[in-house]
């Protein structure tokens, strides 16, 4: 059955708007070429979208730069303003952007665990209002929030959890009260990070993958055939509760201690680093990012020294493997594993000292990869995603050195081919994902078929 004239117009309008959003400003001739529509049809839709306040002339193209065919049309970016929030256990980050996703202002504040629920909520809401003002926005059309914990798939609300601060749930209600004209939605932080990696990050070429979030806590997001999977209760990817070997107890329904969380969360990784003799460096606290980054830096430095020695043609051989993938891996067995490291060949001076310095760092990265592989192998066995992204601040700090080790272990533990990649967005993926969902929701409404009242948000 052919579409009615009004439906056809709405479809054409949305197609043109999507092209303008993806490609940037275009002339009417370029819209005709990209849409395949006739010249009169394109002229009509340009007139409609201009009258609706969704597009405007933003410049001219061509050598002569005159006439109707030279006009370049773009989406009216300030037609609506959006806010994105990354809500963590220890603080909140806020970004405000225009309708095309350009960030206008961004700021974050720490929120201590000793702060009461009311003051914590007020501080977070005040931050949103301050960033909105800095962005020059009168009001917000859409707010996207990323938070740890389960999101009820029926109501879209953040479920109560004994392991998370109460101010997280109160914040959503407070924003809805203080911003009555805004559309407020909340999503699990790891799911948003996966969306960001799929749209703008390392998983752009994948329609099926798993993101393993490594930060203060652990989590996983599952994308199958291009769609994010949330599960019956919104709990897909709660990998912190996964029972794994190497822990002292089993997790419970209210506490993930004893699960994968006990091996890979920030506190456990810092303790592991300390046992391997790795610290974040002089004057730095024992942050999980700091210790992982320090270990990776030592290994990379050793690799560079070996390459320099080989390039000099001394014939002395290697004191360390030439790449991260060549670093000897941990011996298998009970307890924390130790790498089977080759004895350094005869070198003199500072060259000979590189290998002993790198050994503790390699031991730490090997042991951490052993831990991560236990959780990743379980996910691979069930879902066969073909690709696992090590995300979050820790995933980014570990870089290719950590990813190569995890991939090697997975290859030994399962016959299912699995590529392990490193995040390109790190901890910023949550805020980016929240912004993308807010933009999509705003555009879905503003670009919807039907009459469009000329109203500026």
KADAMO-V661535 format. One record per pair of residues at least 24 apart in sequence whose C-alpha atoms are under 7 Angstrom apart, sorted by the first residue. I is the first residue (numbers start at 0). J is the second residue. Records with the same first field share a line. If there is no record, write none. Layout:
I->J, J
This chain:
9->448, 449
12->44
13->446
19->73, 74
20->74, 99
23->73
24->71, 72, 73
25->71, 72, 73
26->68, 69, 70, 71, 72
27->68
28->68
51->451, 452, 453
52->453
53->78
78->455, 456
79->140, 455, 456
80->136, 138, 139, 140, 456
81->139, 140, 141, 142, 437, 438
82->139, 141, 142, 143, 434
83->142, 143, 144, 430, 433, 434
84->143, 144, 145, 430, 433
85->144, 145, 146, 429, 430
86->145, 146
87->146, 147
88->163, 164
91->123
93->127
95->130, 131, 134
98->438
100->438
103->134
104->130, 133, 134
105->130
106->130
116->165, 166
119->166
120->166, 169, 170
124->174
138->456
139->181, 456
140->180, 181, 182, 441, 456
141->181, 182, 183, 437, 441
142->181, 182, 183, 184, 437
143->183, 184, 185, 433, 434, 436, 437
144->184, 185, 186, 433
145->185, 186, 187, 188, 191, 429, 433
146->186, 187, 188
147->187, 188
148->187
149->187, 233, 234
150->186, 187, 233
151->232, 233
152->232, 233
155->185
156->185
161->253
188->429
189->218, 219, 220, 429
190->220
191->429, 432, 433
192->428, 429, 432
193->220
194->432
195->428, 431, 432
196->428
200->423, 424
201->422, 423
207->384
208->384, 385, 386, 387
209->384, 386, 387, 388
210->387, 388, 389, 390
211->387, 388, 389, 390
212->389, 390, 391
213->264, 390, 391, 392, 393, 394
214->264, 265, 391, 392, 393
215->264, 265
216->260, 264, 265
217->260, 263, 264
243->373
259->374
262->370
263->370, 371
272->363
275->359, 362, 363
276->359
277->359, 360
287->393
288->392, 393, 396
291->396, 397
292->396, 397
294->360
295->397, 400
297->357, 360
298->357, 360, 361
301->353, 354, 357
315->345, 346
316->344
317->344
318->343, 344, 351, 354
319->354
323->400
324->403, 404
328->365
329->365, 366
335->366
336->366
337->362
338->362, 365
364->401
365->404
368->401, 404, 405
371->405
372->405, 408, 409
376->409, 412
383->415
385->416, 417, 418
386->417, 418, 419
387->418, 419, 420
388->419, 420, 421, 422
389->420, 421, 422
390->421, 422, 425
391->425, 426
392->425, 426
394->421, 422, 425
395->421, 422, 423, 425
